[in-house]
Amino acid sequence: MTQNYVLPRKFSSQTIATHYAFVSKFYDLWALLTEDKAVKQALRLSGIYDGIDILEIAVGTGRLFTKIVAHNPHGRNEGIDISPEMLSAARKRLANTSATGWTLQSGSAYDLPYDDNTFDLVFNTYMLDLLPEEDFPKVVNEFQRVLRPGGRLVLVTFGFGKFRFNRFWYWVAKTFPALLTNCRPVQVNGVIESTGLRIVQTEPVSQNTFPSDITIAEKRDW
Ligand SMILES: C[S@@+](CC[C@H](N)C(=O)[O-])C[C@H]1O[C@@H](n2cnc3c(N)ncnc32)[C@H](O)[C@@H]1O
């Protein structure tokens, strides 16, 4: 086994959907303790500005989407997720703001309901960690397809971490996969570049020992 061996996805999509129906109730607390730091840093590095076309894939409870909409009040803000329960939490959260320029819909990252070359920014946080590794090329290719030339993909994933203590989470993912809804550390650089996107920045982030990787990639405009 190599040091950064990506664990197989053990659970079926149906089992994971059932987990998320339950997890939607307390996901924000988990995220506050482990993921918020990386998500905030990814938003800062994204180069977001007002008046552009943005898609977030796998919006979850809408914690990032709310911030995206606040930064882009005069632009187009689209969000999609496969879980009705997570989407419902996201809708409630957006409804509690005064923002109006947003759309949330049900759908899958495998088959995005958007035309080619539509978005300036595509965000995806902590979703690839859930998918079988053999599906990464198809899904990342969808991200690439809907981006405009010159547009940017902003990805945050469960990482392996650069510190020894980060390895604790690899052990949890391996030993108790249900505790993390079968999320596990992944590596995405190879697959991103294989779709023709150019990686412009990567940054590991550790929050309360939990390791994340931020990856920003650009769609070539030729
Ligand atoms: C770990 S949560 C992350 C949610 C959110 N991105 C965040 O960082 O708070 C994973 C999300 O991915 C969604 N998801 C899983 N598979 C998906 C797919 N094929 N297409 C769209 N969303 C998916 C789940 O429903 C869940 O909301």
The ligand as an SDF file (V2000), in Angstrom:
LIG
                    3D

 27 29  0  0  0  0  0  0  0  0999 V2000
  -19.7860   16.2540    2.4820 C   0  0  0  0  0  0  0  0  0  0  0  0
  -21.1910   17.0600    1.8450 S   0  0  0  0  0  0  0  0  0  0  0  0
  -20.5240   18.6420    1.3810 C   0  0  0  0  0  0  0  0  0  0  0  0
  -21.5720   19.6940    1.1980 C   0  0  0  0  0  0  0  0  0  0  0  0
  -21.0400   21.0800    0.8530 C   0  0  0  0  0  0  0  0  0  0  0  0
  -20.3450   21.0820   -0.3960 N   0  0  0  0  0  0  0  0  0  0  0  0
  -20.1810   21.6040    1.9570 C   0  0  0  0  0  0  0  0  0  0  0  0
  -18.9480   21.6760    1.8090 O   0  0  0  0  0  0  0  0  0  0  0  0
  -20.7370   21.9680    3.0190 O   0  0  0  0  0  0  0  0  0  0  0  0
  -21.3570   16.2460    0.2870 C   0  0  0  0  0  0  0  0  0  0  0  0
  -22.5160   16.7190   -0.5380 C   0  0  0  0  0  0  0  0  0  0  0  0
  -22.3930   16.1430   -1.8320 O   0  0  0  0  0  0  0  0  0  0  0  0
  -23.6940   15.8290   -2.2810 C   0  0  0  0  0  0  0  0  0  0  0  0
  -23.5600   14.8600   -3.3860 N   0  0  0  0  0  0  0  0  0  0  0  0
  -23.1220   13.5850   -3.3010 C   0  0  0  0  0  0  0  0  0  0  0  0
  -23.0950   13.0120   -4.5220 N   0  0  0  0  0  0  0  0  0  0  0  0
  -23.5220   13.9720   -5.3980 C   0  0  0  0  0  0  0  0  0  0  0  0
  -23.7160   13.9990   -6.7990 C   0  0  0  0  0  0  0  0  0  0  0  0
  -23.4610   12.9100   -7.5590 N   0  0  0  0  0  0  0  0  0  0  0  0
  -24.1740   15.1240   -7.3730 N   0  0  0  0  0  0  0  0  0  0  0  0
  -24.4530   16.2210   -6.6140 C   0  0  0  0  0  0  0  0  0  0  0  0
  -24.2850   16.2530   -5.2760 N   0  0  0  0  0  0  0  0  0  0  0  0
  -23.8230   15.1450   -4.6670 C   0  0  0  0  0  0  0  0  0  0  0  0
  -24.3630   15.2960   -1.0360 C   0  0  0  0  0  0  0  0  0  0  0  0
  -25.7710   15.2740   -1.1570 O   0  0  0  0  0  0  0  0  0  0  0  0
  -23.8840   16.2940   -0.0010 C   0  0  0  0  0  0  0  0  0  0  0  0
  -24.7200   17.4250    0.0790 O   0  0  0  0  0  0  0  0  0  0  0  0
  1  2  1  0
  2  3  1  0
  2 10  1  0
  3  4  1  0
  4  5  1  0
  5  6  1  0
  5  7  1  0
  7  8  2  0
  7  9  1  0
 10 11  1  0
 11 12  1  0
 11 26  1  0
 12 13  1  0
 13 14  1  0
 13 24  1  0
 14 15  1  0
 14 23  1  0
 15 16  2  0
 16 17  1  0
 17 18  1  0
 17 23  2  0
 18 19  1  0
 18 20  2  0
 20 21  1  0
 21 22  2  0
 22 23  1  0
 24 25  1  0
 24 26  1  0
 26 27  1  0
M  CHG  2   2   1   9  -1
M  END
$$$$
